[in-house]
């Protein structure tokens, strides 16, 4: 099986196995049980050969979560639609400037209700294919022994993969809703009565861990598709591995152990029915949950030491361009040994789409996930010391906050954390980086983000569209080199697990030294100094609270737009950061006398012999054109989790609504 996943036959097999029952009989979601088997004959067809069975599994893989919105199609998880949008734009790091998506229309405006329909929740209960994937996986598990031309080892591997698929889809849903109905078999779909209430948070977590432990302990999954045998050919990359399953355990325990679910009091006060029944928390603080997270991380690290293969991608020359290359190739290169599990789309790719292209940026609303000033200031200086706006301004060094010199002058020096330039387009950054060499070579015209500049024009002044905040997103900006390639969404990568391990060491053992070791491994990859040495005033070797804040900041810098920051704010119940007004940056070009000028350089006064501009005036401004509801009305705890749609509650198969909805 190649990672591009055969689609046509798989889709036909889904149609066969998913013969519809009467919609009026559906008791679990709008599109779940209506896809019941049409009878023994259709199941017998699907599981009559290894080819059909593998294609069936491939098509299930195609219904995993893919984090780059690219196509609005009812056959795909609804989060694939750009009209839903990325939840990261609800965090303090990005602002969305397109009114069409759910993130803007339902959340920024504060009008989201429990009576929502498709595309009206950041992760729709009925439309993310979670229940379909779970049911299809159980169908495979229940019928795999009927396949005549599969070996016992192949059957065991496919069963293990199916259990990983169940666990990952449950985790996708768990982060948004808490406790879920637990499905342990397939269903016919037209039962006269049906009951499957929500499980507690504890039961839901235990179910996900059970699925993963079954897969890990089966001995059927390879550690990695490293090419050591025909069965571990890299062409199979994208399937679940033992390493991926062990890493997902770490992430599940991390979320379960965090204060959202693991605290002395429920996040909504403790009196709601969902809290009383422990559907949205554990019912109190349990230190053993962090112990479980730590144990999962230690098991993974021990297995990594024993089996090898996975590693942080490193620069070959320790230059800013080389560091940028290493960071980018770590998450985007298809042969990256940093990736523990990735998802690729089925026959229709975000980087191929003529409608929702992520391979280049245009002045389109759907692409306007603009970084905030708060996010940009999270990135330290190139040596790892923290960036401080007030101190830098007082020292008269704001002109050096992104770079000094110019490419034109041959003295260009990038002054900040290399990850900044891979996460945000900043003023003066050369537009091209040659990815054909690990050394990385910067070239091309600079981004002109000042008011009146070639790129930004008046976007920041008017706070609209691309560059509305004075910056533009750079993550996943890959250029034409990736136009005709299948581009992966990285579900799990090693740097995330290092930071998860650091968090578990800190929370379970108060082990600041151990946590710093793994944080510094991630920082060293981009040339940053040790965190504790760069922040001597924060006493990070002994101050747990300060180190935790620095760890969460490091996660934002390392894992930008990888669905990390929003969930970090959620799981730590950071009401304060949700309510905090955010800022952009107005940049004004100055002439030699210090006067503001509003002209472009490229295709402008460059033609008259003017040197590349290096003198600027900077003003931070409050984002005002798009006000988030929480900034003016406060953040209600109900927003930590999504509401279950009322249509599902009213079917009376046992669902209890989340608090506040």
C-alpha positions in Angstrom: 0.0 0.0 0.0 1.4 3.4 -1.0 0.7 6.4 1.1 -1.4 8.0 -1.6 -4.2 5.5 -0.6 -6.3 4.0 -3.3 -9.5 5.9 -3.4 -11.9 4.8 -6.1 -12.3 1.2 -5.1 -12.2 2.1 -1.5 -15.1 4.5 -2.0 -17.1 1.8 -3.8 -16.5 -0.6 -1.0 -17.7 1.9 1.5 -20.8 2.3 -0.7 -21.4 -1.4 -0.6 -20.8 -1.9 3.1 -22.6 1.3 3.8 -26.0 0.5 2.3 -28.5 2.9 3.8 -31.2 2.1 6.3 -34.1 4.4 6.9 -33.0 7.8 8.1 -35.9 7.9 10.6 -34.3 5.0 12.4 -31.0 6.7 13.0 -30.2 6.9 16.7 -26.6 7.9 16.7 -25.6 10.9 14.5 -26.9 12.1 11.2 -24.6 9.9 9.1 -23.5 7.0 11.3 -25.9 4.2 11.6 -27.5 4.9 8.3 -24.4 3.4 6.8 -25.2 0.0 8.0 -24.3 -3.1 6.0 -26.8 -4.0 3.4 -26.7 -7.7 4.3 -24.3 -10.6 4.5 -23.5 -10.6 0.8 -22.0 -7.1 0.9 -19.8 -7.9 3.9 -18.8 -11.1 2.3 -17.7 -9.2 -0.8 -15.6 -6.7 1.1 -13.9 -9.3 3.2 -13.5 -11.9 0.4 -10.0 -10.8 -0.6 -6.9 -9.2 0.8 -7.1 -6.6 -1.9 -10.6 -5.4 -1.1 -9.9 -5.5 2.7 -6.8 -3.5 2.3 -8.6 -0.9 0.2 -11.3 -0.8 2.8 -8.7 0.0 5.5 -7.0 2.5 3.2 -10.3 4.4 2.8 -10.7 4.5 6.6 -7.2 6.1 6.8 -8.6 8.7 4.5 -11.1 9.8 7.1 -8.5 10.8 9.7 -8.3 14.4 10.8 -6.3 16.6 8.4 -5.4 19.9 9.9 -5.2 22.1 6.8 -8.7 23.0 5.7 -8.8 22.4 2.0 -12.1 21.0 0.7 -15.8 21.3 1.6 -17.0 17.7 0.9 -19.6 15.7 2.9 -17.6 12.6 2.4 -14.7 14.1 4.4 -14.4 15.3 8.0 -16.1 18.7 8.1 -12.9 20.2 9.5 -11.5 19.7 6.1 -13.6 22.7 5.0 -12.1 26.1 5.0 -15.6 27.3 6.0 -14.9 25.8 9.5 -11.5 27.2 10.0 -8.7 26.3 12.4 -9.3 26.5 16.1 -5.8 28.0 16.5 -7.3 31.3 15.4 -9.2 31.3 18.8 -5.9 31.4 20.6 -3.7 34.4 21.3 -1.3 33.7 18.4 -3.4 34.2 15.3 -6.3 36.4 14.1 -8.6 35.3 11.3 -9.8 38.1 8.9 -12.4 36.2 6.8 -16.0 36.3 8.0 -17.2 33.1 6.3 -15.7 30.4 8.6 -17.3 29.1 11.8 -14.4 30.4 13.9 -15.3 33.9 12.9 -19.1 33.7 12.4 -19.9 31.6 15.5 -17.0 32.1 17.9 -15.7 35.6 17.3 -19.2 36.9 17.4 -20.2 34.8 20.5 -23.4 33.5 18.9 -22.6 29.8 18.9 -25.5 27.7 20.2 -26.2 24.0 20.9 -28.7 23.8 18.0 -25.9 24.0 15.4 -25.8 22.1 12.1 -23.0 21.1 9.8 -20.0 23.5 9.7 -21.3 25.5 12.8 -18.9 24.0 15.4 -15.2 24.0 15.4 -15.4 20.2 15.6 -18.9 19.0 14.7 -20.2 16.0 16.7 -22.0 14.5 13.7 -19.8 15.4 10.8 -16.2 14.6 11.7 -16.4 11.0 10.6 -15.4 9.9 14.1 -18.4 7.5 14.5 -18.1 6.3 10.9 -14.4 5.5 11.3 -15.1 3.7 14.6 -17.8 1.6 13.2 -15.9 0.7 10.1 -12.8 -0.3 12.2 -15.0 -2.6 14.2 -16.4 -4.1 11.0 -12.9 -4.9 9.9 -11.9 -6.3 13.3 -15.1 -8.5 13.4 -14.7 -9.8 9.9 -10.9 -10.0 9.3 -10.8 -13.7 9.9 -13.0 -14.3 6.9 -10.4 -13.0 4.5 -8.9 -16.1 2.8 -5.6 -14.7 1.4 -4.2 -12.7 4.3 -1.6 -14.2 6.6 -2.1 -14.3 10.3 0.6 -11.6 10.7 -1.1 -9.4 8.2 -4.5 -9.8 9.9 -3.0 -9.0 13.3 -1.3 -5.9 11.8 -4.5 -4.6 10.3 -6.4 -5.2 13.5 -3.8 -3.2 15.4 -3.9 -0.4 12.9 -7.7 -0.3 13.2 -7.5 0.0 17.0 -5.0 2.9 16.6 -7.5 4.6 14.2 -10.3 4.2 16.7 -8.0 5.7 19.4 -6.9 8.7 17.4 -10.4 9.6 16.2 -11.7 9.3 19.8 -8.9 11.6 20.9 -9.8 14.1 18.2 -13.3 14.2 19.6 -12.3 14.0 23.3 -10.4 17.2 23.2 -13.5 19.1 22.1 -16.3 17.3 24.1 -14.9 15.3 27.1 -16.5 11.9 27.9 -17.9 10.1 24.8 -20.2 7.1 24.1 -18.0 4.1 23.8 -18.5 1.8 20.8 -17.2 -1.7 21.1 -18.7 -3.3 18.0 -20.4 -2.4 14.7 -24.1 -2.0 14.6 -26.9 -2.8 12.1 -28.3 0.7 12.3 -32.0 0.1 12.4 -32.5 -1.2 15.9 -35.9 -0.4 17.3 -34.3 0.9 20.5 -30.8 2.1 21.2 -29.0 3.3 24.3 -25.4 4.4 24.5 -24.9 7.1 27.1 -21.8 9.2 27.4 -19.0 7.5 29.3 -17.1 9.4 32.0 -13.8 11.1 31.2 -12.0 8.3 33.0 -13.8 5.6 31.1 -13.2 7.4 27.8 -9.5 7.8 28.5 -9.2 4.2 29.6 -10.9 3.0 26.4 -8.5 5.0 24.2 -5.5 3.7 26.2 -6.9 0.1 26.0 -7.1 0.4 22.2 -3.5 1.6 22.0 -2.2 -1.0 24.5 -3.8 -3.7 22.5 -2.1 -2.5 19.3 1.3 -1.9 21.0 1.3 -5.2 22.8 0.1 -7.2 19.8 3.6 -7.3 18.4 2.0 -6.8 15.0 3.0 -3.1 14.4 6.5 -2.2 13.2 8.4 0.4 15.3 8.9 2.4 12.1 8.7 2.1 8.3 12.5 2.2 8.1 13.1 0.0 5.1 14.8 -2.7 7.1 12.5 -5.3 5.6 10.0 -5.5 2.8 7.2 -5.2 5.4 8.7 -1.9 6.7 9.2 -0.2 3.4 9.0 3.6 3.6 6.3 3.4 0.9 4.0 2.4 3.8 4.6 5.6 5.7 1.3 6.9 6.9 0.2 3.7 8.5 0.2 3.5 12.3 3.3 2.2 13.9 4.3 1.1 17.4 6.2 4.4 17.8 3.1 6.4 16.8 0.8 4.4 19.1 3.2 4.9 22.1 3.4 8.7 21.3 -0.3 9.0 21.1 -0.6 7.5 24.6 1.7 10.3 25.9 -0.6 12.9 24.3 -3.8 11.3 25.7 -2.5 11.2 29.2 -1.1 14.7 28.9 -4.6 16.0 28.1 -6.3 13.9 30.7 -3.9 15.0 33.4 -4.3 18.7 32.7 -6.4 21.0 34.9 -9.4 21.1 32.5 -10.2 17.5 33.5 -7.9 17.0 36.5 -8.5 19.7 39.2 -10.0 20.1 42.6 -13.1 21.6 41.0 -14.9 21.2 37.7 -14.3 23.9 35.2 -17.9 25.2 35.3 -18.1 25.2 39.1 -19.0 21.5 39.7 -22.8 21.7 40.0 -23.9 20.8 36.4 -25.2 17.4 35.6 -22.2 16.7 33.3 -19.8 17.5 36.1 -21.8 15.6 38.7 -21.6 12.5 36.5 -17.9 13.1 35.8 -18.5 13.4 32.0 -16.2 16.5 31.8 -13.7 16.0 34.6 -12.4 13.3 36.9 -14.3 14.5 40.0 -11.1 15.8 41.7 -7.4 16.1 41.4 -5.5 12.9 40.8 -1.7 13.1 40.8 -1.5 9.6 39.3 -2.7 10.9 36.0 0.5 12.9 35.6 2.3 9.7 36.7 0.6 7.9 33.9 1.7 10.5 31.4 5.2 10.3 32.7 5.2 6.5 32.5 3.9 6.6 28.9 6.7 9.1 28.0 9.4 7.1 29.7 8.2 3.9 27.9 8.4 5.8 24.6 11.9 7.1 25.4 13.1 3.7 26.4 11.7 2.2 23.2 13.3 5.0 21.2 16.7 4.3 22.7 16.3 0.6 22.0 15.0 0.9 18.4 16.3 4.2 17.2 15.4 5.6 13.8 13.4 8.7 15.0 15.4 11.9 15.7 15.2 15.7 15.6 16.2 17.0 12.2 19.3 19.1 12.6 21.0 21.9 10.7 24.2 20.9 8.8 25.9 24.3 9.1 24.4 26.1 12.2 23.4 29.2 10.2 20.0 30.9 10.4 19.2 29.5 6.9 20.3 26.1 8.0 18.3 26.2 11.2 15.2 27.3 9.2 15.8 24.4 6.8 16.0 21.9 9.6 12.9 23.1 11.3 10.8 23.2 8.2 12.0 19.8 6.8 11.2 18.3 10.2 7.5 18.6 9.7 7.1 18.8 5.9 9.6 16.4 4.4 8.0 13.0 3.6 11.1 11.2 4.8 11.5 13.1 8.0 12.6 10.9 10.9 11.0 13.4 13.3 7.5 12.4 12.2 5.8 9.8 14.3 2.5 9.8 12.5 1.2 11.8 9.6 -2.0 12.0 7.5 -2.3 12.5 3.8 -5.4 13.3 1.9 -7.2 10.9 -0.4 -6.9 11.9 -4.0 -7.4 15.6 -3.3 -4.7 17.6 -1.7 -4.5 20.9 0.0 -1.4 21.8 -1.9 -3.0 20.7 -5.2 -6.4 22.4 -4.9 -7.2 25.2 -7.2 -9.6 26.6 -4.6 -7.9 26.2 -1.3 -4.3 26.3 -2.1 -1.9 26.4 0.8 1.2 26.0 -1.4 1.4 29.8 -1.9 -0.3 32.7 -0.2 -2.5 35.2 -2.0 -4.6 38.1 -0.7 -7.5 35.8 0.1 -9.6 35.8 3.2 -9.4 32.0 3.7 -5.6 32.4 4.0 -5.6 35.2 6.5 -4.4 33.5 9.7 -2.3 36.5 10.6 0.1 36.2 13.5 -0.5 38.6 16.4 2.1 40.8 18.0 1.8 38.7 21.1 2.8 35.7 19.2 5.8 37.4 17.5 7.1 38.6 20.9 7.1 35.0 22.2 10.1 34.2 20.0 13.4 35.0 21.7 16.5 36.6 20.2 18.7 34.4 18.1 20.9 33.5 21.1 17.8 32.4 23.1 17.4 35.4 25.4 13.9 36.6 25.7 12.6 39.4 23.5 11.3 42.4 25.5 9.5 45.1 23.5 9.9 47.9 26.2 13.5 47.1 26.8 14.3 47.0 23.1 12.5 50.2 22.5 14.2 52.0 25.4 17.6 50.9 23.9 16.7 52.2 20.5 17.0 48.8 19.0 13.6 48.2 17.5 15.0 48.4 14.0 17.0 45.3 14.8 14.1 43.3 16.2 13.9 41.2 13.0 17.2 41.6 11.3 20.2 43.9 10.7 21.7 44.7 7.4 20.2 43.7 4.0 20.6 40.9 1.5 21.3 43.7 -1.0 24.2 45.0 1.1 25.6 41.5 1.8 25.4 41.9 5.6 22.0 40.5 6.4 21.8 39.0 9.9 18.6 37.4 11.2 18.4 38.5 14.9 15.6 36.3 16.2 14.7 32.7 16.9 14.8 31.0 13.4 11.4 29.5 14.0 9.9 33.0 13.9 10.8 33.3 10.2 9.2 30.0 9.6 6.1 31.0 11.4 5.5 34.6 10.4 6.4 36.8 7.4 8.1 39.8 8.9 9.3 43.1 7.4 12.5 42.8 5.5 12.6 39.0 5.3 13.9 37.7 1.9 11.1 36.0 0.1 13.0 33.0 -1.1 14.8 30.2 0.7 16.4 27.4 -1.4 15.2 24.2 0.1 17.2 22.0 -2.3 20.2 22.1 0.1 20.3 21.5 3.8 22.5 24.6 4.1 19.6 26.8 3.0 20.2 29.9 0.9 18.2 33.0 1.3 17.4 35.2 -1.8 14.9 37.3 -3.5 13.2 40.6 -2.7 12.4 41.4 0.9 8.8 41.5 2.2 7.7 45.1 2.4 5.3 45.2 5.3 5.4 48.9 6.0 2.3 51.1 5.3 2.5 51.7 1.6 5.0 48.9 1.0 5.0 46.6 -2.0 3.4 43.7 -0.2 1.4 45.1 2.7 0.0 48.2 1.0 -2.6 49.5 3.4 -3.6 46.1 4.8 -2.2 46.7 8.3 -3.4 50.3 8.3 -7.0 49.1 7.5 -6.6 45.9 9.5 -7.9 43.8 6.6 -6.9 40.6 4.8 -3.4 39.5 4.3 -0.9 41.4 6.6 -3.8 42.8 8.6 -1.7 42.5 11.8 1.5 43.7 10.1 2.5 40.1 9.6 1.4 37.1 7.5 1.5 33.4 8.3 4.5 31.5 7.0 3.8 28.0 8.4 3.0 25.6 5.6 4.1 28.3 3.0 6.0 25.8 0.8 6.3 27.4 -2.6 5.8 25.7 -6.0 8.2 22.9 -5.1 5.4 21.2 -3.3 2.6 22.0 -5.8 2.2 18.5 -7.1 3.2 16.5 -4.1 1.0 14.9 -1.4 1.6 17.0 1.6 1.2 15.5 5.1 -0.5 16.8 8.2 1.7 15.8 11.0 -0.3 14.3 13.9 2.7 13.5 16.0 6.3 14.5 15.9 9.3 14.0 18.1 9.8 17.6 19.3 6.2 17.6 20.6 6.9 14.4 22.6 10.1 15.9 24.0 8.1 18.8 25.2 5.3 16.6 26.5 7.9 14.6 28.4 9.3 17.8 29.9 5.8 18.7 31.1 5.2 15.3 32.6 8.6 15.5 34.5 7.7 18.9 35.8 4.1 18.0 36.8 4.7 14.5 38.2 8.0 14.9 39.9 8.7 18.6 40.1 11.8 17.7 38.1 12.9 21.1 36.7 16.3 19.7 35.7 14.8 16.9 33.7 12.2 19.1 32.1 14.9 21.6 31.1 17.0 18.9 29.5 14.3 18.0 27.0 13.2 21.6 26.4 16.8 22.5 25.6 17.0 19.6 23.1 14.2 21.3 21.1 15.8 24.8 21.4 19.3 23.5 20.4 18.0 22.3 17.1 17.5 26.0 16.1 20.6 27.3 17.8 19.1 28.8 21.0 21.0 28.8 24.2 19.8 26.9 27.3 16.5 28.2 28.6 17.7 28.5 32.2 20.9 30.4 31.2 18.9 32.8 28.9 16.4 33.6 31.7 18.5 34.0 34.9 15.9 36.2 36.6 13.2 33.4 36.4 15.0 30.8 38.5 14.0 28.1 36.1 16.1 25.4 37.8 13.8 25.6 40.9 10.7 27.7 40.1 8.1 25.3 38.7 5.5 27.9 37.9 7.9 30.0 35.8 9.2 27.0 34.0 5.7 25.8 33.1 5.0 29.2 31.6 8.2 29.1 29.6 7.4 25.5 28.5 4.0 26.6 27.1 5.6 29.5 25.3 8.2 27.1 23.8 5.3 24.8 22.6 3.7 27.8 20.9 7.0 28.6 19.1 7.8 25.1 18.1 4.3 23.8 17.2 2.7 26.9 15.6 -0.5 26.1 13.7 -0.1 22.4 14.6 -3.2 22.4 16.8 -1.1 22.9 20.0 -1.6 26.5 21.3 -5.4 26.4 21.4 -5.6 23.1 23.2 -2.8 24.2 25.6 -4.9 27.2 26.6 -8.0 25.0 26.9 -6.4 22.3 29.0 -4.8 24.9 31.4 -8.1 26.9 31.5 -6.3 30.1 30.5 -9.4 32.4 30.8 -7.0 35.3 31.2 -5.4 34.8 27.8 -8.7 34.2 26.0 -9.9 37.6 27.4 -6.8 39.5 26.6 -7.0 42.0 23.8 -4.5 41.3 21.0 -2.3 43.6 18.9 -0.9 44.1 15.5 2.1 46.1 14.4 2.0 49.3 12.2 5.3 49.8 10.4 6.3 53.1 8.9 9.2 53.6 6.5 11.4 56.5 7.4 13.6 58.7 5.2 17.1 59.9 6.2 15.6 62.7 8.2 13.3 60.5 10.2 10.1 61.4 8.3 7.5 58.8 7.4 7.2 58.0 3.7 4.5 55.8 2.2 6.1 54.4 -0.9 7.2 51.0 -2.0 10.8 50.1 -2.7 10.5 47.1 -5.1 9.2 48.4 -8.5 9.4 51.8 -6.8 12.3 54.0 -5.8 14.7 51.0 -6.0 14.5 51.8 -9.7 15.9 55.3 -8.9 18.9 53.8 -7.0 17.5 53.8 -3.5 19.0 51.3 -1.1 16.9 48.7 0.6 15.1 50.5 3.5 16.4 49.7 7.0 14.9 52.6 9.1 11.4 52.2 10.4 9.0 53.5 13.0 6.9 50.9 14.8 3.5 51.3 16.6 1.6 48.5 18.3 -2.2 48.7 17.8 -5.1 47.0 19.4 -7.0 44.7 16.9 -10.3 46.5 16.6 -11.9 45.7 13.2 -12.6 42.2 14.4 -13.4 42.1 18.1 -13.7 38.7 19.7 -16.8 38.3 21.9 -14.7 37.3 24.9 -12.7 40.6 24.9 -15.7 42.7 25.6 -18.0 40.2 27.4 -15.7 38.0 29.3 -14.9 34.3 28.8 -17.6 31.9 30.0 -16.2 28.6 31.1 -18.7 26.8 28.8 -16.4 27.7 25.9 -13.8 25.2 27.1 -15.7 22.4 25.5 -18.1 22.3 22.6 -21.9 21.7 23.0 -23.4 18.4 21.8 -26.0 19.3 19.2 -29.5 19.4 20.5 -30.7 17.1 17.8 -28.5 14.4 19.4 -29.6 15.1 22.9 -33.3 14.9 21.8 -32.8 11.4 20.4 -32.6 10.3 24.0 -30.0 7.5 23.7 -28.3 8.8 26.8 -26.4 12.0 26.1 -26.0 14.7 28.7 -25.1 18.3 27.5 -21.9 19.9 28.4 -22.0 22.6 31.1 -23.4 26.0 30.2 -25.0 25.0 26.9 
